[in-house]
Amino acid sequence: MNIKFLGHDETHNPSGGLCNEYRIDEIESLDCLIDFYHQKSQEYSNQRILLTLDDVSQACYTSGHTRMTYDLADSDGLDLSGLPAECFDEGEYLGYLNTPSEMFICQHNFQRLIKDVAFEQVCEKGLTLTDENLEEWIEYQTDPFSIFDSPVSALVVPVNHSYETLYAFPNGYFSCDLSPAENFILAKRFQQQYGLELIGIGASYLGFIRKEPLTEVQLNHLCEDLLLLYHVADSEKEKMKALFSQMISDSELLWVKYTD
């Protein structure tokens, strides 16, 4: 496995420069990548690691538009005196969000977005799993390595909780998809209720990892959440719940499609 530390200002950094990045290719197996994730999580114990998943180039493209759409560079009322000179042009703040010192701006604006969002609202977005999408999800769930688009970027994000890594790489640009705030609320719920930590994000999927097996109660509630999220018809609920339960039980990883 080839691992390069690129700092924060390398071209195509998914965070746009807000975070330091490792770029990884020639990955032999999923185990190697997960071992890297655990190693860096211990090394950066006061920060959190976020991996890129499916279709990295598209995810980076939509993330850039997401920052603009949701005004994540809005600095009104914030103290910018601690920012380096490169963030200004003749005294005017540029708002590029391309230095680690600007993370607090993105975080402040993200908190504004999630202020009034609840999990029930996330479920109201109307996501569905078509036959094609379900087939894709099953493939990723049974062969987790296949969801990673090479090279994989690993962002080192200066936050306390895994769901907060979305400050650095927000996504959910199209109106029919979960918004950045809705992705955040979903990821927060999954960590707090089920011990599922956000491990990655791609153009269509969120990725979660668990440290401990789910209890029967947790597994049941998690499956119920997925039935609500994807608006599974009553006639299909029993079958889909059994499928979700089996797939989730068989892997420490869980992929959640956030696009329609």
N, C-alpha and C positions, 0 to 999 in steps of 0.2 A: 504494500500500500504506500503510495506516494503522498506525503503530507507536507504542505508548504504554509508557513506563517506569513501572511501578507500585510499585517497591520490593518489600518483603517482606510487607507486612501488608494488602494489598488482599484484599477478599472473593473467595473462590473461587480463591485461589492454589493450584495443584496440590500444592505442597510443604507447604501448611498454614502457611507463614510461615518455613520454614527458609531460603529462598533468595529473592533478588531475582527479579523477573519482568518480562518484556516481554510485552505482549499485542498480537497482530497480527490485523487483519482487512482486508477489501477487498484481498485478495491477488490480483494480476493473473495470476500464473503460478507454476509450480513454480520456475522459474529465479530469480524475485524472492525467493522464500522461502529457497532454497539460498544465494543471494548474501548474504542477511541472516545466515544461519547462519555462513557463512565470515567475514563481516565481524566479527561479534561474537566468534567464536572467536579472531580475531587481537587484537581489542580487549581481551578478557579472557584473555590468553595463559596466565595462571596458574590459570585456572578452566576449566570445561567447560560447554558449552551442551546442554540437553536440551529437545527439542520435544515437545509433545503431539500425538498422532496421532488414532486413531479413537475416537469416542464419549467425548469429554472428560469429560462429566458423570458417566458410569458409571465411568470410570477413576478419577476423583477420589473417588467414593463407595467403590469397592472398596479404594482405597489407604488411606482412613481406617480401614476395618475391618482391613486388613492390618497397619497399625501396631499396632492393639490386639491382634490375634490372635497376633502374633509378639513382643509385649512390647518394641517398639522404643523405648519411653520408659522402660524399666527403668533406674533410676539407682543401683541397689545397688552400693556400693563405689566409686563415681565421685566425684571432687572437684567439687562444684557451686558452690564459692565464687566463681567467676568469672561466674556467671550474673546478669543484672540482676534488680532487685527484682520486676519484673512476673512473673517465673517462680515466685514464691512467694506463699503466703497464710498469714500468721501463722507464717512460718518453714518451712512445709511446701511441698516442691516439688510443683508442679501437674502437671508431666509432659505439657503440651500439645504440645510440640515445635512451637511457633509463633514462635520467634525464631531468627535465624541463630546465636546463641551456643549453641543446643542441638544443633547439627549433630553435635558430637562424640559425643553420647549415642546418636543414631541410628546413627552410624558404628560405634561400639563394639558395639552389639547386632547389627548386620548382620554384622560380622566373626564374631561367635559363631555365627550361623546358617550361614555358608558354610564353617565350619571343616572339616567332614568330608564335604563334597559334591564329587563328581567328575562329569565330563561323562557317564560311563556311567550314573550315577544319574539324570541329567537325561533320558536316553534311555529309561530304564525307566518313566517316568511313564505312557507308553502313549498319547501323542498320535497322532492320525490325521488324514489329510486326506480327508474325505468328498468326494463329487463336488461338492456345494454349496460346501464350503470351498475346494476346489481352484479352482473357477470364480472365487470371490471373490479368491483369491490371484493368479491370473493377471490379473484385472482391475486389481488394485492394482499388480502388477509392470509391466504394460504402460502403465498410466496412474497413475503414482505420486502425482500431485497429488490424486487422488480419495480417498486414505486420510486426508487431513488434515481434521479437523473444525474449522470456523471458529466463534469466533476461535481462533487457535493461541497457546498460551502457550509462551514460551521461558524456561526457568529457567537462571539463572547459578549453577552449583553449584561450590563451592570444593573441588574434588578434582583429582587429577593425571591420572586416566584416565577415558575415556568411560564404561566400565562402572560406575564408582563413582558416577555420577550417579543410579543407582538408590537410593542412600541417601536422596535427597531426595524421590523419587516411587516408592516401592516398590509393586509390584503382583503379583498372583497369589494371590488370596484363596480361590478355590474349590478344593476338594481334587483335582479332576480336572485342574486347570491346573498349569502350572509355578509353583512357589512363588517368592517373592522371591529366595531363595538360588539356586534353579535358574536363574532368569533371569540372575542375576549371573554364574554360572559359564558359562552359554552365551555371554553377551556378552563375557566375559573371553577365552574360547577363540577366539571369532571375531576379536577384535582381535589377539591374540597370534599366532594361526596364519595369519590371512588378511588382516590389516591393515584389517579392517572395524570402523569406530568406531560405537559406539551413538549414534544421532542423535535417537531419540525412542522414546516408549512410549505406547500407548493402552490401551483396555479389552481388546483381544485381540491386539495386534501389538507386536513390537519392530521398530525401524527401524535400518538400518545404512547407512553411506556409506563408500565406498572412495576413497582419493586416487590410487591407482595400479591399473592393470589387474592382474588375478590371473594368475599363471603357470598353465600347463597342470596342473602338479602341484597347486597350491593349489585350482584349480577342481575338479579331480577329487576331492580330499579333502573339500572343502566339500560337494559333492553327496553324497558318501558319508555325511557327517554328517547331512544332511537326510533321507536314506533311513532312517538309524537313528532319528533323532528322531521321524519320523512312522510308523515301523513299516510301511514299504512292503513288501507281499508280494513274495516271490521272483519270481512271475510278472509283476509290474508294475515291477520294479526297472529294467530296461533302458529302458523307455519313460519312466519318471519321471526317471531320471537324465539322459536326453537333454533332457527338458523343463526341468529345473532348470538344466542347463548353458546352454541357449539363453537362458533368461530372465535368468540372472545375468550372462551375458556382455554382454547388450544394455543394461544399466543400471548406473549407478554406485551405485544404491540397491538394497537388499534388505530385503524385509519378511519377518518370521518370526512365524507365528501361534503364540502360547504358550498358547492356550486350546483345549479339546477341543470 
